[in-house]
């Protein structure tokens, strides 16, 4: 009997130990790497809501690598705002069903000076939030300044700079439409923030999440 | 052959005309009354959206009679706005599933001077619209002035007057909570407007619907 708590460091007996094929050892090594060291691939959906145009962008993030999955702009048909709002809800539901993202990021409320525009934006945002939370997704929020800071390194960067960085990071042939680019930027910003959070100790992480508008 | 366009006013021949039992004549008369004159009973859901408190009220309207079915205030739990917005969506979905209203009326956007409040209200309103339109309901919109005019006869009536009229019209033992009363007032206003529209000729009706914010 071994003393309890001590590991069995004895070399396996050449008689009982059967030779393992290299491929199985490799598979085990890869699996353990995936489980314990390499952050597994995460599919992130970014949303830039608007009553006339709602941008969405999906990326697959795997460690430092970020790959473009899909992006586009939802332009809801229908003359009336209620119909447009419902169309955004339905279209985003379809996007989520098709691409099955695991996490979501939505542009945080940018305080408008115009109350009427804020009301319209609010309704589009409400529809987007309903679609995401109904699909069981956690929703993180980032304001435009945070997104610009994460992508360009300057919180006051111009829209064109963000579009350029999105295009470069995702190795796209041409820059996506403005609203889709903003949505992709949100998804990338969320990935960067997650990666930073994962490296922080647990206490700091919780505080930081609250500070960053994690809900 | 009769000249075209002239109605056949000749008295039916007593030979070919068979005697009809009174009960059948009565049944036919009742059916025709139901089809052409008496509006059938309609269940109407009124919603007064808000991010902290969303009022709802359901009435059964049958001609001039309006009966209270259910009313209440949804106070979404959860500290964050996205969670509250999703909670409104879910709660309204349950109200619709339980009471199966046929028509819905939502308080029209009251232009706020405060953009931040407008953004929050907009998100709550977006969630409410999604819940209603997802359930296949048509949504009519009335602004507070129209509701007050329909209930009290004065577009600038005080909130207490509206609450009093709601209580009187629905023969309630006590006045409902402010947000629930507003929602019930919306449902009653919608019923009055529908009844007026039904009495107008088709051309005027269409114009009026557009003017009143029918969507």
Interface residues (C-beta under 8 A of the other chain):
Chain A: X80 X81 X82 X83 X85 X86 X89 X90 X106 X109 X111 X112 X113 X114 X115 X116 X118 X119 X120 X121 X122 X123 X124 X125 X126 X127 X129 X130 X131 X133 X134 X139 X141 X215
Chain B: X80 X81 X82 X83 X85 X86 X89 X90 X106 X109 X111 X112 X113 X114 X115 X116 X118 X119 X120 X121 X122 X123 X124 X125 X126 X127 X129 X130 X131 X132 X133 X134 X139 X141 X215
